[in-house]
Amino acid sequence: MKYIQNIGDIIKYHRKKAGLSQKALADIAGIGKTIVFDIEKGKETVQFKSIINVLKALNINILLNSPLMDKYNQEHENS
């Protein structure tokens, strides 16, 4: 799936710009080095929680976007 690979490419780019090895990123994110490798290679079976941990470690935010997001945000702004 193309989107999975894009996430891996983005993570790899940010990791390298931060001067981190896969092992160092894994340590910061609290996951195994193999998981970082799998994410960067676009493996589709990586747990979502692991991806979230890596994104947090790299200070990358996820933005959800759809035609219904404005309506959703209006309905949930006081929740």
C-alpha positions as CSV (number, residue, x, y, z in Angstrom):
1,M,0.0,0.0,0.0
2,K,1.5,3.4,-1.1
3,Y,0.4,5.3,2.1
4,I,2.2,2.8,4.3
5,Q,5.4,3.3,2.4
6,N,5.0,7.1,2.5
7,I,4.8,6.9,6.3
8,G,8.0,4.8,6.3
9,D,9.8,7.3,4.0
10,I,8.7,10.3,6.1
11,I,9.9,8.6,9.3
12,K,13.2,7.6,7.7
13,Y,13.7,11.2,6.5
14,H,13.0,12.7,9.9
15,R,15.2,10.1,11.6
16,K,18.2,10.9,9.4
17,K,17.7,14.6,9.7
18,A,17.6,14.2,13.5
19,G,20.9,12.3,13.3
20,L,19.5,9.1,14.8
21,S,20.3,5.5,14.0
22,Q,17.4,3.1,13.8
23,K,18.5,1.7,17.2
24,A,18.6,5.2,18.8
25,L,15.1,6.0,17.5
26,A,13.8,2.6,18.7
27,D,15.3,3.3,22.1
28,I,13.6,6.7,22.3
29,A,10.3,5.3,21.1
30,G,10.4,2.3,23.4
31,I,10.3,-0.3,20.7
32,G,12.6,-2.7,19.0
33,K,15.1,-1.8,16.3
34,T,13.4,-4.3,13.9
35,I,10.1,-2.4,14.2
36,V,11.8,0.8,13.0
37,F,13.3,-1.1,10.1
38,D,9.9,-2.6,9.3
39,I,8.2,0.7,9.4
40,E,10.8,2.3,7.1
41,K,10.4,-0.6,4.7
42,G,6.6,-0.1,4.6
43,K,5.7,-3.4,6.2
44,E,2.0,-3.5,6.6
45,T,1.8,-5.6,9.7
46,V,3.5,-3.2,12.1
47,Q,1.2,-2.3,15.0
48,F,-0.3,1.1,14.9
49,K,0.8,1.8,18.5
50,S,4.4,1.3,17.4
51,I,4.0,3.7,14.5
52,I,2.5,6.3,16.9
53,N,5.4,5.9,19.4
54,V,7.9,6.5,16.6
55,L,5.9,9.6,15.3
56,K,5.8,11.0,18.8
57,A,9.6,10.4,19.3
58,L,10.2,12.3,16.1
59,N,7.7,15.1,16.9
60,I,5.6,14.3,13.9
61,N,1.8,15.0,14.1
62,I,-0.9,13.2,12.3
63,L,-3.6,15.3,10.6
64,L,-6.9,13.5,9.8
65,N,-8.7,15.0,6.9
66,S,-12.0,14.1,5.2
67,P,-15.0,15.9,3.7
68,L,-16.8,15.4,7.1
69,M,-14.0,16.7,9.4
70,D,-15.5,20.2,9.7
71,K,-18.9,18.8,10.7
72,Y,-17.3,16.3,13.1
73,N,-15.2,19.1,14.8
74,Q,-18.3,21.3,15.1
75,E,-20.3,18.5,16.7
76,H,-17.5,17.6,19.1
77,E,-16.0,21.0,20.0
78,N,-17.6,21.0,23.5
79,S,-16.9,17.3,24.3
